[in-house]
């Protein structure tokens, strides 16, 4: 008579899976930290733990490449070396110093956060994620980044690069059926932060996503994490077949978008202020041809909508000669020819 093998309990299976996950996390940590030790770029914001300087870098790095940010970062801090200096600066000067980075609303949000630090905290930054989140214009990623990179808190946060690396390693390739929720990815990020070494780990994760595990051409063949990466087989097969995601429809030329027009309006106003050409601003109808070469009277409602949006975001000021409101849905509304200037 043979004896039967005892049945494996659900608890044992769960414990086994947990042990395997912990072992993989430890393996990934060791490999990635070793990679970072050899490949880390010498970036100015990595040489400081000053929360103001860290915040400036994090805001600038949102949707802007590192090489573009470095000269602007140094110039901006030269003009506003402390949180008090930025808080007290004229908004128009802050926007002027932001020139060339785009997404000018970031400059406004940065100054608002600086003003809150000065007014609510006597110029001393909160060191917790919760305290940083209470500042205007600061979201979960930025709050986590400042807490980690300025105060060396072992906290988890994710940006696009970090999310991509973690998803590929532990879940698989990004796709409509496999993409994990933000909460699930953040849970993975929290579980893998090494105690006492969050600063280096999070810097390494960002760097790996920016330089190695990129969105379009990940270097899987020479990847130090390939052996344990859930997405590696699929990605390598796709690259071998030369497949890639492509858009079947043409997008609108950037020069025709409202985003371009917003940036162009701010640039023209900034130039007019710097040169003294129009210190009081520029008339809406004079501004039009400098924003869009093909501008005509038919474009006036569109341009008025653009400058109104900038005014709502604190990036421009529309000065009307009367209080007549304009309803965008009303044909023939009298916009007039208001003055537009920096705030």
Buried (B, 14 or more C-beta within 10 A) or exposed (E): EEEEEEEEEEEEEEEEEEEEBEEBBEEBBEBBBEBBEEEBEEBEBBEBEBBBBBBBBBBBBBEBEBEBBBEBBEBBBEEBEBBBBBBEBEBBBBBBBBBEBBBBBBBBBBBBBBBBBBEEBEBEBBBEBEBBBBBEBBEBBBBBBBBBBBBBBBBBBBBBBBBBBBBBBBBBBBEEEEBBEEEBBBBBBEEBBBEEBBBBBBBBBBBBBBBBBBEEEBEBEEBBBBEBBBBBEBBBEBBEEEEEEEEEEEEEEEEEEEEBBBBBBBBBBBBBBEEEEBEEBBEBBBBBEBBBEEBEEEBBBBBBBBBBBBBEBBBBBBEBEEEEEBEEEEEEBEBBEBBBBBB
